[in-house]
Amino acid sequence: MKYKEKQLNGKQWAVFKRGSIYWPHTVSDTKDEARGWAIKLSAMWHHEQIERLSKEFGEVEGSSLSEWIC
């Protein structure tokens, strides 16, 4: 997974971009809720990477990179 949930202040959790930088909208009361945000944000990041590669390399043997992965 690209992003992970971490505890903020002993009570709340959030998803961190890098180091001590986190997304404020992911601040949660439970680790499970923050983990859900981490999964969503990681999936979005991976999707963006696939789209970038698809644009760069185009089609291979008649299919896009997205189709190859699925």
C-alpha positions in Angstrom: 0.0 0.0 0.0 1.3 3.5 -0.8 -0.1 5.3 2.2 -0.4 4.1 5.8 -2.5 5.2 8.8 -0.7 6.5 11.9 -1.7 7.7 15.2 -1.7 11.5 15.6 -2.0 12.4 19.2 -2.6 9.3 21.2 -6.3 9.3 20.3 -6.9 10.1 16.7 -5.6 8.5 13.5 -4.9 9.9 10.0 -3.4 8.9 6.7 0.1 10.3 6.2 1.5 11.5 2.8 5.1 11.5 4.0 6.9 12.2 7.2 4.6 14.3 9.4 2.4 15.5 6.6 -1.1 14.1 6.6 -4.5 14.6 4.9 -6.7 16.6 7.4 -9.9 15.0 5.9 -8.7 11.6 7.0 -8.5 12.4 10.7 -10.5 9.6 12.4 -11.3 8.3 15.8 -10.4 4.7 15.0 -7.5 3.0 13.3 -9.9 1.0 11.2 -11.6 4.1 9.8 -8.2 5.7 9.0 -7.1 2.4 7.4 -10.2 2.6 5.1 -9.0 6.1 4.0 -5.5 4.7 3.5 -6.8 2.0 1.2 -8.9 4.4 -0.8 -6.0 7.0 -1.2 -3.5 4.2 -2.1 -5.9 2.8 -4.7 -6.3 6.3 -6.2 -2.5 6.8 -6.4 -2.0 3.4 -8.1 -4.8 4.2 -10.6 -3.1 7.4 -11.5 0.2 5.6 -12.0 -1.5 3.1 -14.4 -3.1 6.0 -16.3 0.2 7.7 -16.7 1.9 4.6 -17.9 -1.0 3.9 -20.3 -0.6 7.3 -21.8 3.2 6.9 -22.1 3.2 3.5 -23.6 -0.1 3.4 -25.4 -1.4 0.0 -26.5 0.6 -3.2 -26.5 -0.7 -6.0 -28.7 -4.0 -4.2 -29.1 -4.7 -3.6 -25.4 -4.1 -0.8 -23.0 -2.1 -1.3 -19.8 -5.3 -1.1 -17.8 -6.8 -4.0 -19.7 -3.6 -6.1 -19.2 -3.7 -5.6 -15.5 -7.4 -6.4 -15.2 
